[in-house]
């Protein structure tokens, strides 16, 4: 590369190259000199820093209209055989299928699987405080009210606190909340299954699978071989 420059730009007195970006090239025809005018190193670093701050701000505070998804479902507890319900400040896993307090509004942000869970009836959010206690709060913007979905091999879902790493949402056999510090991903107490309310089915779910019976298989064979009749 150095030899090419020497043969290509013979007679060039000065060539300024500081960075390979933001290069402004201008040529003076009467002298045959080529000058490379670039931004200074400090200006380039400032530009990169500004761009990084712009990205962080937009990912930290996503646009509610374009990036937040809202779903409504129930959380079936593997331990109690019932559903998580938010009564207000109190949260338990003793809700009946279709019960009004067991209907949950789940707010999901586009980036990752970070969710906020709110009771549709009570309008309280499930949160975990610094002591690992599960409580209901009206304001769910705090990081303590954010959980991360973990999809398990047994087709269940675990919800780990986004603020307190390794602390999971869990309930004992009586449906009472467990302290986050006493939970692990392998415990059945932290395993949940998403379910639609009793008698309600997501319209998209109805067309996800097509049932194949002996009659439909026979009809397909007759259609492929019309000469057999």
C-alpha positions in Angstrom: 0.0 0.0 0.0 2.9 2.3 0.8 4.7 1.7 -2.6 1.4 2.3 -4.4 1.0 5.7 -2.8 4.6 6.6 -3.7 4.2 5.8 -7.4 0.7 7.1 -7.6 1.3 10.4 -6.0 4.8 11.4 -6.9 5.7 14.9 -6.1 3.1 15.2 -3.3 4.5 17.3 -0.6 2.0 16.4 2.2 -0.7 13.8 2.7 -2.8 14.1 5.9 -4.6 11.0 7.0 -5.8 10.9 10.6 -8.9 8.7 10.5 -10.5 6.6 7.7 -13.9 8.3 8.3 -15.4 11.7 7.4 -12.8 12.3 4.7 -13.1 15.3 2.5 -11.0 15.0 -0.7 -10.2 17.8 -3.0 -7.8 17.9 -5.8 -5.9 20.9 -7.3 -5.4 20.3 -10.9 -2.6 22.7 -11.6 -0.2 21.3 -9.0 -1.3 17.7 -9.0 -1.4 17.6 -5.2 -4.0 15.6 -3.3 -5.1 16.8 0.2 -7.0 14.7 2.7 -8.9 16.9 5.1 -10.4 14.9 8.0 -12.2 15.6 11.3 -9.9 15.8 14.3 -9.7 12.9 16.6 -11.5 14.7 19.4 -14.4 15.7 17.1 -14.8 12.1 15.9 -14.9 10.7 19.5 -17.5 13.3 20.4 -19.6 12.2 17.5 -19.4 8.6 18.5 -20.3 9.4 22.1 -23.3 11.4 21.0 -24.5 8.5 18.9 -24.0 6.0 21.7 -26.0 8.2 24.1 -28.8 8.5 21.5 -29.1 4.7 21.2 -29.1 4.2 25.0 -31.8 6.8 25.5 -34.0 5.2 22.8 -33.6 1.7 24.1 -34.0 2.6 27.7 -37.3 4.5 27.1 -39.0 2.8 24.2 -41.9 4.3 22.4 -45.0 2.9 24.1 -47.1 2.9 20.9 -44.6 1.3 18.6 -42.6 -1.1 20.8 -44.9 -2.3 23.6 -47.1 -5.3 23.1 -50.0 -6.1 25.4 -51.4 -9.6 26.0 -54.1 -10.9 28.2 -53.9 -14.4 29.7 -53.7 -16.4 32.9 -50.7 -17.9 34.7 -51.3 -21.5 35.7 -49.2 -22.5 38.7 -47.6 -25.9 38.5 -47.6 -26.2 42.3 -51.2 -25.3 43.2 -53.0 -26.3 40.1 -54.7 -22.9 40.1 -53.9 -19.4 38.7 -52.0 -16.4 39.9 -54.3 -13.6 41.0 -53.6 -10.0 42.0 -56.1 -8.9 44.6 -54.4 -5.5 45.2 -51.3 -5.4 47.4 -51.7 -9.2 48.0 -50.8 -11.7 45.3 -51.4 -15.5 45.5 -51.8 -18.5 43.2 -55.3 -19.6 44.3 -57.3 -18.1 41.5 -60.0 -20.1 39.7 -59.9 -20.5 35.9 -61.8 -17.5 34.5 -61.8 -15.6 37.8 -61.7 -11.8 37.4 -58.6 -11.4 39.6 -56.8 -14.1 37.7 -57.0 -12.2 34.4 -53.6 -10.6 33.8 -52.6 -7.9 31.5 -49.0 -8.6 30.4 -47.0 -5.7 28.9 -44.0 -6.8 26.8 -41.3 -4.6 25.4 -39.8 -5.5 22.0 -36.3 -5.7 23.2 -35.9 -9.0 25.0 -38.5 -10.8 27.1 -38.9 -8.1 29.8 -42.5 -8.0 31.0 -44.8 -6.2 33.5 -47.8 -8.1 34.9 -50.9 -6.2 35.9 -54.2 -7.4 37.2 -57.0 -6.5 34.8 -59.5 -6.1 37.7 -57.3 -4.6 40.4 -54.9 -2.7 38.2 -52.0 -3.5 40.5 -48.7 -4.8 39.2 -46.7 -7.8 40.5 -43.5 -6.6 42.0 -40.6 -8.0 44.1 -39.0 -5.7 46.7 -35.4 -5.8 47.9 -36.3 -8.4 50.6 -37.5 -10.8 47.8 -41.2 -10.4 48.9 -43.9 -10.4 46.2 -46.2 -7.4 46.5 -48.8 -5.6 44.4 -48.1 -2.0 43.4 -50.2 0.6 41.5 -47.1 2.0 39.8 -45.4 -0.6 37.7 -42.7 1.5 36.2 -40.2 0.6 38.9 -37.5 -1.9 37.9 -38.8 -4.1 40.7 -41.9 -4.7 38.7 -40.1 -6.1 35.7 -39.6 -9.8 35.1 -37.8 -11.7 32.4 -39.4 -14.8 30.9 -37.4 -18.0 30.8 -38.9 -20.8 28.7 -38.1 -24.2 30.2 -37.7 -27.6 28.6 -40.9 -28.9 30.3 -43.0 -26.4 28.4 -43.4 -24.2 31.5 -42.3 -20.6 31.9 -40.3 -19.1 34.8 -40.2 -15.4 35.7 -37.0 -14.1 37.1 -36.7 -10.6 38.5 -35.0 -8.1 36.2 -33.5 -6.2 39.1 -32.6 -9.0 41.5 -30.8 -11.7 39.4 -31.6 -15.3 40.3 -34.8 -14.4 42.3 -37.9 -15.9 40.8 -41.6 -15.4 41.1 -42.9 -18.4 43.0 -45.7 -19.8 45.2 -45.8 -22.6 47.7 -48.4 -25.4 47.8 -50.8 -23.2 49.7 -50.6 -20.5 47.0 -48.6 -18.1 49.1 -45.7 -16.2 47.5 -42.2 -17.4 48.2 -39.3 -15.1 48.9 -37.2 -14.6 45.8 -34.0 -15.4 47.7 -35.4 -18.9 48.4 -36.2 -19.8 44.8 -34.3 -21.5 41.9 -35.2 -22.2 38.4 -35.5 -26.0 39.0 -38.2 -25.6 41.6 -41.8 -26.4 40.6 -42.9 -23.5 42.7 -41.6 -21.1 40.0 -43.0 -23.0 37.0 -46.1 -21.5 35.2 -48.1 -22.1 32.1 -49.8 -19.4 30.1 -53.4 -20.1 29.5 -56.4 -18.3 27.9 -59.4 -17.7 30.2 -62.0 -20.4 30.4 -64.2 -20.3 27.2 -61.9 -17.9 25.4 -59.5 -18.8 22.6 -57.1 -16.5 20.7 -58.4 -16.4 17.1 -54.8 -17.1 15.9 -54.7 -20.3 17.9 -57.7 -21.8 16.2 -55.9 -22.0 12.9 -52.4 -23.0 14.1 -53.0 -26.7 13.8 -55.1 -28.7 11.4 -56.6 -32.0 12.6 -56.0 -34.9 10.3 -58.3 -37.9 10.5 -58.7 -41.1 8.6 -61.4 -39.6 6.5 -59.3 -36.6 5.4 -56.4 -38.9 4.5 -58.7 -41.1 2.4 -60.1 -38.0 0.7 -56.5 -36.9 -0.2 -55.7 -40.3 -1.8 -58.9 -40.2 -3.9 -58.0 -36.7 -5.1 -54.5 -37.7 -6.1 -55.7 -40.8 -8.0 -59.0 -39.9 -9.7 -58.7 -42.7 -12.2 -59.2 -45.4 -9.5 -63.0 -44.7 -9.4 
